[in-house]
């Protein structure tokens, strides 16, 4: 058996096309391959002290202190010749350290290479409003968001500012310019960053994730000032996404919130990765485009009728997951 080496583990993950790596005290190294966790027996059993030795050299003093205080840390890093990774370090039973790492593609993929329909290109043409990309953990939200931003960056000379926790994909300036800010390193929080970004002449604001009422409020407010805001949310469908946002706010504000959303929401991409008949992982998606009919339903709070509009809205680029499944057969 080989000793635990971060580079060797990552090389093997790359060879096996793993999406995630798990290092858990007392266990074999685990890779998630095609959505399934598999034990890798070529490495020694993981020990908490080994995890600490191989990952702590990547942290600065601030990150070390944050982990000691919170017992958990989100971070990203790159290894020359291997690629970029997003990690979460956390403590488990008896104070042992566990590490989960998401493998990130080195090159931001083209938007249409992800399995989304060609109509999705229209999302890169919006000049203002709010675009949301939703799905569960591991559904490819970050990849879709990055591909959309990179397409805009390639086609329009705009000032794009991102707020991420942590930074995953590293963009290069193309026709536009991109300034990436990492929470905890470059900015104090999503909310404080969004307040200050509005003074930095942005055209597009990218928020890595809307996590709470405050970040949702700030994102909606930014979209109301004539900017395009793009973000992600942990929900499993377009209608559920709208319901989730509304549920975060007190009842007395719901009527006003619905009107604000109806005016500023431009579209929702909801996605998940599933196995097809050939046992290959493919993208199952749902797309909501906010046309006049959808705008009226959101504004009046009739969310339960939106799905039927999506079913008949193919000429606007809309599709439900059920319709998407039928296309795959």
Buried (B, 14 or more C-beta within 10 A) or exposed (E): EEEBBBEBBBBBBEEEEBBBBBBBBEEBBBBBBBEEEBEBEEBBBBBBEBBBEBBEEBBEEEBEEBBEEEEEBBBBBEEEEBBBBBBBBBBEEEEBBBBBBBBBEEEBBEBEEBBBBEBBBBBBEBEBBBBBBBBEEBBBBBBBBBBBBBBBBBBBEBBBBBBBBBBBBBBEEBEBBBBBBBBBBEBEBBBEBBBEBBEEEBBBBBBBBBBEBBBBBBBBBBBBEEBBBBBBBBBBBBBBBBBBBBEBBEEEBEEEBBBBBBBBBBBBBBBBBBEEEEEEBBBBBBBBBBBEBBBEBBBEBEBEEBBEBBEEBBEBBBBBBEBBEEEEE
